[in-house]
């Protein structure tokens, strides 16, 4: 499929493996500023699929699309280092607090403006594990979706996709345009390319440029621009964004207090283990 | 109108366990709400399937029986479900958090512009007061799930949009029939009226479904390993202990992610919920996403190097020590003492 345009949906996520006690704000939303932020793992699997198609055919372009704070430009650079052609950062205060439905509304509008033939994203993001945004973007676009992809290739004009399901594997054939979400079982993303790192090291969004000092910018050659879009650029209705545009509301957040049982403390010494085993045998828990 | 709907899936031609569990929970929620419980089931050759659902207290079974629906496909299923929901206006719609439910749920919720909460660990009915507008919303579905690193339990509501949608993993809810003679009403869905030609654009070329190989849900004894087990080799010790005790091996998400065990063995919010007689947690720290899937176990033994591991607070026995040292001793003394 020569000349097709691919958009990869990616998200910068807090690394949920390193969550501290200040991770949540009082209103129940995530306090992203205190957490290490990473490229959502399955979105990297998605990028790899796009880059493979780009390598195989002539004139394929790969655009990374992400929604988030200015800081999320980091993952666009990360994508450029690995072989994406360009990136778009959707950033606006109006997006803050969006649930999956409001998020997919904004992403679908941006996808429409980019007018790709194929959208590929990760199955789910590790900060919510909902797996909702891919299908919801597809629905808003009115395009078919194929979820849990682990391998894909073209046969004529149709994409042949192998899906990994809970209890098996399914292969489907689908026409473009469409949305594919990629599973973590798909091949890992290639590493950064040193030449691309040199080329895109100073790729910046407008907001980033304003925040950095003039000297720094003068020393940064070559300078590349990362597209930054707000609500106006995608023609979004702010009523459908953020908290007001989100059907789901957080009613209550409870801190987890585990109810302590009266536990018996044992060591790994032989006598402790043997008496435990005997007790479990006597009360018929085992045996 | 405005009843509680459960989307029922098929598993090798029979209603899936997760769907029957949701019907059980749905029945009690419907009782609280004073509404009817309705089931939707789609497929091909479904004659008599309604009789397998009625005993769970289902008042209406909507059956969509058409060759086009033989295997799950996103678009035709979405068109039928959204078409039916537009007609029936359910107040609540539940589905399993399975490969199918997690593909279908978001598509339907987007089409109907209704909120969807994934992987709920509890569903309740309650009110919600909004101070700003001095409005009380009566009888909302509280969609309760651990969130964000497991530090919190969030209650999610959808005050203004219907249906209120939620997905739930297999095993989270208990499965119980109401009365084997309970009889509801069968309603056939006019499938052709809902499906558009473009819904058939995606074609299934091949399917390989495997029978369930591992069934940790029905095991009475579970030996479960976490990231703290340290290696695939150490995990072999867990298999040995499980086989000696006549149990199954399970794992935490961290252990599955590290490649120590397959996903079918994962216990927790995004895995399976288990209620064995004995749960031996080896090298598991005990994040809420994990404990949500095992805290109803009869007895819990925690083996951990860390005397402060959160799992210890729900354990009946806390063994502070190395998994690689303790597990072989458990095997040894079991063999020595068991008759």
Interface residues (C-beta under 8 A of the other chain):
Chain A: X16 X19 X21 X23 X24 X28 X30 X99 X100 X101 X104 X127 X128 X129 X130 X131 X132 X133 X134 X135 X136 X138 X139 X140 X144 X145 X146 X147 X148 X160 X165 X166 X167 X168 X169 X170 X171 X172 X173 X174 X175 X178 X246 X247 X248 X249 X250 X251 X252 X253 X254 X255 X256 X258 X259 X260 X261 X263 X264 X265 X266 X267 X268 X270 X272 X273 X274 X276 X277 X278 X280 X281 X285 X286 X287
Chain B: X74 X75 X78 X98 X99 X102 X103 X105 X106 X107 X109 X110 X111 X113 X114 X115 X116 X117 X118 X119 X128 X142 X143 X146 X147 X148 X149 X150 X151 X152 X153 X154 X155 X156 X157 X158 X159 X160 X161 X201 X202 X203 X204 X205 X206 X207 X208 X209 X210 X212 X221 X245 X263 X264 X270 X277 X278 X286 X288 X291 X298 X299 X301 X302 X310 X312 X313 X314 X315 X316 X317 X318 X319 X320 X321 X322 X325 X326 X329 X330 X333 X334 X336 X337 X338 X339
